[in-house]
Amino acid sequence: MYDRKISKCQLAMVLREPDHMYWDLGLQAAERKTDRGNILRVYFREENGVGTVVPEITVYRTRRWGIE
């Protein structure tokens, strides 16, 4: 996140109010369009009703929506 200049606030917004969610690679993915037109994609795992961000994938920007 630090290298990609994505804040914890942005990450939380994607998880709280995603525009799109789906399963990929055995993980849940949440996406939200940003004001700049990019899409933030977060991969996470839910354990005991609590979302845990997967450290090796975490969050990144993209221009295309994931699986539809």
Buried (B, 14 or more C-beta within 10 A) or exposed (E): BEEEEBEEEBBEBBBEEBEBBBEEEEBBBBBBBEEEEEBBBBBBEEEEEEEEBBEEBBBBBEEEEBEE
